């Protein structure tokens, strides 16, 4: 059963998930306790095209990185940052009037490191892009210091 993951970010201005970011994607993330999987859906906009009618690879990478952050938080209830990310582009993600789906599962947790696998699927449920990543859990004080840096 999927449940909405409450947004843990205090400024609510993130490009991907911030509801206060007028230029952002305003994604909502869900956690499936049984599958231990986070997911979101997104309707790609034309101004995020790379060549032709294909969703820019940088936006795809950002979506995969973002879902990993939310997966890490849902799994541990602690804040973490990306320490490594590997992407495989398997086929183009075309921009149209159909949503894409992004999912992520934890592979393992070793100390403060969380290893994850994420997938981006088109509206036909075809696997288009995959990522593996490592996130590093930070103590709450260190995380606040990092994001509040002036």
Residue, then its C-alpha position, 0 to 999 in steps of 0.5 A: x500500500x502506497x502512502x504519501x511521503x511528507x516533505x522533510x525539506x524546510x524551505x520547500x523550494x527544491x526544483x524537483x519537490x518544492x511546492x513553493x518553487x514556481x519553476x519547479x516540477x512539484x513532484x509528490x513521492x509515495x512509499x510502498x511499505x511492502x515493496x520498500x519502494x518509492x515512486x512518483x509520476x511526472x508529465x514531461x514538459x516540452x521546454x525540458x526537451x534535449x534533441x527533438x522531442x526527447x526528455x533531456x538526459x540531465x532532467x532524467x538524471x535529476x529525477x533519478x537522483x531525487x527519487x533516491x533521496x526520497x527513498x533514502x529518507x523514507x527508508x531511514x527517516x534521516x537526511x542523506x546526500x548523493x555520494x555516487x550516481x551511475x546512469x544507463x540510458x536504455x532508450x529515449x523518453x519522448x515528451x508527449x501528453x503521458x506521464x512517466x513513472x520513476x521508482x527506487x528501491x534500497x539494495x543495501x545499507x552499510x553504516x551511513x551508506x545506502x545503495x539504491x537502484x532506480x528506474x524511469x519508465x515511459x507511459x507504456x511501462x517500458x524501462x528507459x533509464x536506470x540508475x544505481x546510487x550511493x547516498x551518505x546519511x548525515x547527522x541532523x546537525x551536519x545536514x542543517x549546517x550543509x543546507x544553511x550555508x551562506 
